Amino acid sequence: MGRSNVGKSSLLNRLLGQPGLARVSKTPGRTRAIHFYLADGRAWIVDLPGYGFARVSREMRRGWSELVDAYLDGNDDLRLAVHLVDIRHDPTPLDQQLARALGARGIPALVALTKADKVSGSAAGRARARTRRLLALDDDVPVIVTSARTGHGMADLARAVDAALGAREPASSAGSGTRPPR
């Protein structure tokens, strides 16, 4: 979950080891529906439409928001929400709203700071602390610095996802699937 231009599809492709699985575009807002990917035949990884930066009508944004809210409210078995934030920018009010919404729903979450290859190591450390503070995250909410381009942090992210699933081996392959049964 995250802004329209945060690199959700790139991170998903890298995490699942399947380049081209999720459509990557230079134009924000290309993910306009909920996409389900079956990872290792054991867990559904869900790609939700982004928010904030896409150049679409207010009506379409409202529709995406309603779609995401309905998904979050209608799934009691969600194990983890991965909230993506661009490491180069402070979390936006929409990021803050998402963090509060996940907390209010009791959905376990972590924050993945994306595009770490575009900043220095010291800037990444400052961004991690700033993100934790601006999103008012509890100490038990992990903030993982990642780069889909270089793979930085992807092993840590995979371990966190696997821990949420109660698995021992990292998810490394995926296939596109239809919506999982409720």
C-alpha atoms as one frame of an Amber mdcrd trajectory, in Angstrom:
protein
   0.000   0.000   0.000   1.222   3.490  -0.689   1.302   6.516  -2.946   0.823
   6.114  -6.652   4.481   6.822  -7.428   6.188   5.021  -4.549   7.312   1.943
  -6.487   4.784  -0.646  -5.309   4.891  -2.759  -8.471   8.696  -2.701  -8.672
   9.005  -3.743  -5.027   6.409  -6.495  -5.488   8.234  -7.853  -8.536  11.578
  -7.854  -6.698  10.148  -9.362  -3.506   8.527 -12.220  -5.398  11.468 -12.689
  -7.756   9.247 -12.288 -10.812  10.231  -9.328 -13.019   7.204  -8.173 -14.957
   4.665  -9.860 -12.686   3.106  -6.550 -11.623   2.949  -3.888 -14.309   5.537
  -1.139 -13.809   4.988   2.260 -15.389   6.608   5.680 -15.250   3.099   7.142
 -15.098   1.655   7.070 -11.554  -1.753   5.515 -11.001  -1.599   2.559 -13.399
  -2.762   0.097 -10.733  -6.492   0.764 -10.824  -7.852  -2.442  -9.357  -6.923
  -4.901  -6.637  -4.488  -7.511  -7.970  -3.894 -10.841  -6.244  -0.691 -12.884
  -6.586  -0.325 -16.368  -5.133   3.125 -16.696  -3.530   4.520 -20.218  -3.271
   1.001 -21.613  -3.345   0.526 -20.573   0.275  -0.280 -16.883   0.571  -1.971
 -14.144  -1.397   0.073 -11.009  -1.924  -2.296  -8.162  -2.738  -1.432  -5.049
  -4.767  -3.815  -2.194  -4.030  -4.315   1.002  -6.041  -2.113   3.860  -4.911
  -3.175   7.240  -3.669  -2.199  10.864  -3.963  -0.126  11.487  -7.083  -2.025
   9.882  -9.966  -3.522  12.309 -12.463  -7.066  11.058 -12.389 -10.422  12.560
 -11.579 -11.573  13.074  -8.007 -14.346  10.614  -8.701 -11.836   7.922  -9.668
  -9.724   8.653  -6.567 -12.830   8.396  -4.426 -13.640   5.078  -6.085 -10.139
   3.751  -5.380 -10.435   4.872  -1.759 -13.770   3.098  -1.376 -12.351  -0.036
  -3.013  -9.362  -0.122  -0.653 -11.519   0.615   2.419 -13.931  -2.180   1.472
 -11.022  -4.587   1.017  -9.469  -3.699   4.378 -12.801  -3.799   6.199 -13.897
  -7.057   4.587 -10.834  -9.202   5.319 -10.426 -10.377   8.881  -7.568 -12.683
   7.902  -5.103  -9.998   6.776  -1.724 -10.919   8.224   0.327  -7.850   7.312
   0.034  -4.527   5.530   3.219  -3.265   3.928   2.979   0.530   3.820   5.413
   1.923   1.241   6.870   5.420   1.641   9.402   7.042  -0.712  12.582   7.513
   1.326  13.298  10.831  -0.417  10.168  12.519   0.949   8.522  12.921   4.313
   5.304  10.936   4.725   2.346  12.886   3.374  -0.931  13.549   5.194  -2.352
  10.636   3.151   0.448   8.390   4.459  -0.402   9.519   7.980  -4.076   8.798
   7.342  -3.227   5.287   6.104  -1.056   4.575   9.145  -3.883   5.672  11.457
  -6.455   3.636   9.483  -4.370   0.471   9.699  -3.854   1.005  13.435  -7.545
   1.688  14.038  -8.445  -1.525  12.222  -5.849  -3.499  14.187  -4.086  -4.607
  10.994  -0.443  -5.539  11.634   1.788  -3.320   9.524   5.323  -2.434   8.638
   6.729   0.484   6.680   9.029  -0.107   3.725  10.998   2.964   2.729  11.486
   2.590  -1.027  14.092   3.911  -3.463  16.994   3.687  -0.992  19.409   3.566
  -3.937  18.665   7.258  -4.488  19.955   8.456  -1.069  23.080   8.064   1.071
  23.222   5.736   4.048  23.131   8.604   6.533  20.118  10.137   4.748  18.392
   6.739   4.942  18.917   6.642   8.713  17.465  10.132   9.106  14.508   9.232
   6.865  13.789   6.135   8.958  13.677   8.183  12.175  11.607  10.966  10.573
   9.138   8.479   9.101   8.704   6.730  12.445   8.030  10.083  14.126   5.737
  11.569  11.442   3.634   8.410  11.167   3.537   8.113  14.985   4.557   4.463
  14.751   4.747   2.257  17.812   8.183   0.822  18.551   7.046  -2.640  17.438
   6.247  -1.462  13.875   9.280  -2.219  11.695  10.617   0.403   9.265  12.681
  -1.334   6.567  14.842   0.553   4.082  14.519  -1.034   0.621  15.496  -0.656
  -3.011  13.747  -2.675  -5.694  16.520  -1.706  -8.105  19.477  -2.976  -6.031
  17.696  -5.475  -3.785  18.752  -3.623  -0.625  16.529  -4.592   2.299  14.556
  -7.169   0.319  15.760 -10.093   2.465  14.645  -8.215   5.598  11.281  -7.485
   4.000  10.858 -11.130   2.931  11.668 -12.303   6.482   9.091  -9.890   7.930
   6.425 -11.092   5.485   7.266 -14.718   6.213   7.146 -14.086   9.960   3.657
 -12.610   9.553   2.637 -15.715   7.615   4.187 -18.013  10.202   6.478 -19.492
   7.550  10.026 -20.757   7.756  11.186 -20.329   4.153  11.075 -16.982   2.269
   8.542 -16.610  -0.519  10.549 -16.581  -3.720   8.171 -17.360  -6.537   4.702
 -16.277  -7.438   2.011 -16.711  -9.967  -0.824 -14.498 -10.892  -4.100 -15.838
  -9.705  -7.717 -15.020  -9.451  -9.214 -13.629  -6.323  -8.788 -15.930  -3.339
 -11.908 -17.420  -1.817 -13.274 -15.676   1.257
